[in-house]
């Protein structure tokens, strides 16, 4: 069976051709739903998805007629995507995601119907200042979670940490249902602080290249004690008045930003973290290492910590989308 999976985020689109459960070709473009939000038109996104599909098929030496199923997930299902579908309310498992799928024929993009996988949101109503922090949502991470569950043979309860531009913390229960999520802007903050503030010169506009545990933990501890803004400014102090090197200072900043994320994880009403729950960490190598070190050195956390190996991370979104389609009986087991 030949399947195309479309994974569209805010800034990028990745399309994978699968043959009998194995990824055989990948094509990507730096176009996402941000382009729709900026221009007010879907034309650029339409063109990017169409052309990237063609590129994936060409790499895989396959024609459109040979494709049996097309699946799409991520921000492509939002109001600035190709076909908006509502979030599924947490708690939501793979069966709930399967029931929420919708099919749409978009002939200007592909000749066959595209099946869209819904996102998940926390079940919070009548939102105001009194409860807005309890609300959170995701589009794309839910299929990555399903991909991790399948690839790791994972059984909850567990807390899944997925750092990125928008870092996600997703809790699953003993039935592998997503019970809630919480989002931070840690990746964007780290990028902006490193490139677009007075600290850029102290960091040579670059991130940490290897982990320095002492500096990482020191940054996290200071941010916890006096706040993120003041802790960040101390990067400049370390540059001006100490012998610490650039990578040391970058580790200090990384610890401060990610330490603030752990405060969110421990205190947010959106997710209700429990100290003894197991923690699964996926993402880029340097961020995985940093978060694992911070969690392991925080007395709050007592569950097992698993860092997902790099070789098990590729194509999680596509793998999860196929798992959801299988639950919808669109894919032969």
Protein Blocks (a to p, Z undefined) as FASTA:
>chain_A
ZZddddddfkbccddddeehiafbdcdddddfklmmmnopaklmmmmmmmmmmmmmmmno
pafklpmbdcdedjklmmklmbdcddddddddfklmmmmpccdddfklbmcdcddddddd
dddehiafklmmmpccdehjlmmmmmmmmmnopacddddddddfbdcdddddfkopafbd
cddfklmmmmmmmmmcfklmmnoopacfbdcfklmmmmmmmmmmnojklmmmmmmmmmmm
mcbdfklmmmmmmmmmmmmmmmmmmmocklopafklccddedjfklmmmmmmmmmmpmkb
mcdcddddfklmgoklmmmmmmmmmmnopacZZ
